[in-house]
């Protein structure tokens, strides 16, 4: 290699190595494994003020929702959609009984979400969330945005059971 090429290589800008995908930076097209089931991420609703994401996951015909919130530790909840109806955002109760399970309101908040890909709510905007937990540690989540309710039932997932397999 000539001396001139060596000098130009010293001053040339090299591309930085690609940053590895973390669970908080996943986006549609990525692949994740949750509790030994492989899913493709098809949508994402991000709440930046809470450092939280709700990923829409698909495995064949099965749709699941992985809620990730990074606080003092990262929390994972895996949900599936359930049928249900509420008449008004003002009438969300503090306790809900479904299928002989009593859920108690654990947390209520709202924030602006940014939606990417296929998600339960197709547009970004202000969203209200109610999170419930039963004495058996089962989870219930209610979301409201633009006059529409979504109800989810789920469970807490251990951090070791969530792995990023492939980032886009």
SULDATA-V585280 format. One record per run of one state. SS is the DSSP state (a for helix, b for strand, c for the rest). FROM is the first residue (numbers start at 1). TO is the last residue. Records with the same first field share a line. If there is no record, write none. Layout:
SS = FROM-TO  FROM-TO
//
This chain:
c = 1-2  12-22  26-30  35-36  51-51  60-61  71-73  83-88  92-94  99-100  118-124  135-138  146-147  158-158  167-168
a = 3-11  23-25  48-50  89-91  159-161
b = 31-34  37-47  52-59  62-70  74-82  95-98  101-117  125-134  139-145  148-157  162-166
//
